[in-house]
């Protein structure tokens, strides 16, 4: 009995010691985790500070300008068509259908062009294409809002001028090609330039993608509000004129910003040399007709897979 009582007393006396050791171990792990988190934060800060602010702001500024113009046109184009043709949703529906089908059919090819062409000429060409098409479409809308406005009052019944159909067709074609140009810019900047700038740093890549994503969300939220504000306070033709000027100004500004980014981040040119050598090897390995057939086969395979998805019909409605 005395031995058992001694054992019980000994185990009871050891319990506070064991509990204290467990608390010390937990506290040590917490300190280690906190220290690791602080080290990661410091490393992230150091990587961000290694990136010069001028080219970084130029990169974000170019993306903001492009996204703002894209989101503004995306909202304004349907709004203008609904206002111009209040008795029919056919023009707006045709625009949405054409832009969606064009994007589904050709976006993959545009993405491959990013790998096949030099970085800077490709981006500058697509920026110019996007802005020129915006200038054209806003100019066409301006014509519809002013000289041809009386000719579209009876659209869907007895339109008074065939020019209305012609301008509407031009707007649809221009908008479809503009969507491809925007897709090319986004793929080149977000999937190629940013990856090269990060130089294998997942932390820096994540931070840069976060900046660009925030820009997208801000533009998606605020750009339609500015369109509504301008159409309410000025007029529809006044709003079209404003965005016509905006497209002309940002054409020059974005070309300047993207050139600044290219000049500061020398890795873009260095990494491009290896990409060019790889593309040259691929050209040697395969003849052009074979690559063309392989591209068409892959495009058809991608479309077939997309048509089989449950979201196909809903994507067309968007």
ZIMO-V823512 format. One record per backbone hydrogen bond with DSSP energy under -1.0 kcal/mol. CO is the residue of the C=O (numbers start at 1). NH is the residue of the N-H. E is the energy in kcal/mol with one decimal. If there is no record, write none. Layout:
BEGIN
co={CO,CO}
nh={NH,NH}
e={E,E}
END
This chain:
BEGIN
co={1,2,3,4,5,6,7,8,9,10,11,14,15,16,17,18,19,20,21,22,23,24,25,26,27,28,29,30,31,32,33,34,35,36,37,38,39,40,41,42,43,44,45,46,52,53,54,55,56,57,58,59,60,61,62,63,64,65,66,67,68,69,70,71,72,73,75,76,77,78,79,80,81,85,89,90,91,92,93,94,95,96,97,98,99,100,101,102,103,106,107,108,109,112,113,118,119,120,121,122,123,124,125,126,127,128,129,130,131,132,133,134,135,136,137,138,139,140,141,142,143,149,151,152,154,154,161,162,163,164,165,166,167,168,169,170,171,172,173,174,175,176,177,178,179,180,181,182,183,184,185,186,187,188,189,192,193,194,198,201,202,203,204,205,206,207,208,209,210,211,212,213,214,215,216,217,218,219,222,223,224,225,226,227,228,229,230,235,236,237,238,239,240,241,242,243,244,245,246,247,249,250,251,252,253,254,255,256,257,258,259,260,261,264,265,266,267,268,269,271,272,273,274,275,276,277,278,279,280,281,282,287,288,289,290,291,292,293,294,295,296,297,298,299,300,301,302,303,304,306,309,311,312,313}
nh={5,6,7,8,9,10,11,12,13,14,15,18,19,20,21,22,23,24,25,26,27,28,29,30,31,32,33,34,35,36,37,38,39,40,41,42,43,44,45,46,47,48,49,50,56,57,58,59,60,61,62,63,64,65,66,67,68,69,70,71,72,73,74,75,76,77,79,80,81,82,83,84,85,88,93,94,95,96,97,98,99,100,101,102,103,104,105,106,107,110,111,112,113,116,117,122,123,124,125,126,127,128,129,130,131,132,133,134,135,136,137,138,139,140,141,142,143,144,145,146,148,152,160,155,157,158,164,166,167,168,169,170,171,172,173,174,175,176,177,178,179,180,181,182,183,184,185,186,187,188,189,190,191,193,194,196,197,198,201,205,206,207,208,209,210,211,212,213,214,215,216,217,218,219,220,221,222,223,226,227,228,229,230,231,232,233,234,239,240,241,242,243,244,245,246,247,248,249,250,251,253,254,255,256,257,258,259,260,261,262,263,264,265,266,268,270,271,272,273,275,276,277,278,279,280,281,282,283,284,285,286,291,292,293,294,295,296,297,298,299,300,301,302,303,304,305,306,307,308,309,312,315,316,317}
e={-2.2,-1.9,-2.2,-2.4,-2.3,-2.3,-2.6,-2.2,-1.9,-1.5,-1.2,-2.5,-2.5,-2.2,-2.2,-2.2,-2.3,-2.2,-2.3,-2.5,-2.6,-2.2,-2.2,-2.4,-2.3,-2.3,-2.8,-2.7,-2.5,-2.5,-2.5,-2.4,-2.4,-2.5,-2.4,-2.5,-2.6,-2.7,-2.5,-2.5,-2.4,-2.4,-2.4,-1.5,-1.7,-3.0,-2.0,-2.4,-2.5,-2.9,-2.5,-2.0,-2.5,-2.7,-2.5,-2.7,-2.8,-2.1,-2.3,-3.0,-2.3,-2.3,-2.6,-1.8,-3.1,-2.8,-1.8,-3.1,-2.0,-2.2,-2.2,-2.9,-2.4,-1.4,-2.3,-2.8,-2.1,-2.4,-2.6,-2.5,-2.4,-2.1,-2.6,-2.4,-2.1,-2.5,-2.4,-2.4,-1.8,-2.1,-2.2,-1.7,-1.6,-1.1,-1.3,-1.8,-2.4,-2.6,-2.2,-2.3,-2.5,-2.3,-2.4,-2.6,-2.5,-2.6,-2.2,-1.9,-2.5,-2.3,-2.7,-2.7,-2.0,-2.2,-2.5,-2.2,-1.8,-2.1,-2.4,-1.3,-2.2,-1.3,-1.2,-1.3,-2.3,-1.4,-1.2,-1.7,-2.8,-2.3,-2.5,-2.2,-2.3,-2.1,-2.5,-2.7,-2.4,-2.0,-2.2,-2.3,-1.9,-1.3,-2.2,-2.6,-2.1,-2.3,-2.1,-2.5,-2.4,-2.3,-2.6,-2.4,-1.8,-2.9,-2.3,-2.2,-2.7,-2.0,-1.7,-2.5,-2.4,-2.1,-2.7,-2.5,-1.9,-2.1,-2.3,-2.3,-2.4,-1.9,-2.1,-2.3,-2.5,-2.5,-2.5,-1.7,-2.8,-2.0,-1.8,-1.9,-2.3,-2.4,-2.6,-2.4,-1.7,-2.8,-2.4,-2.3,-2.2,-2.2,-2.2,-2.2,-1.8,-2.1,-2.4,-2.2,-1.5,-2.5,-2.7,-1.3,-2.1,-2.7,-1.1,-1.7,-2.6,-2.6,-1.3,-2.0,-2.3,-1.9,-2.3,-2.1,-2.2,-1.3,-1.5,-2.2,-3.1,-1.0,-1.1,-1.8,-2.6,-2.1,-2.1,-2.4,-2.3,-2.1,-2.0,-2.1,-1.9,-2.1,-1.7,-2.1,-2.6,-2.4,-2.4,-2.3,-2.5,-2.5,-2.4,-2.4,-2.6,-2.2,-2.4,-2.4,-2.4,-2.1,-2.3,-2.8,-1.2,-1.2,-1.5,-2.2,-1.5,-1.5}
END
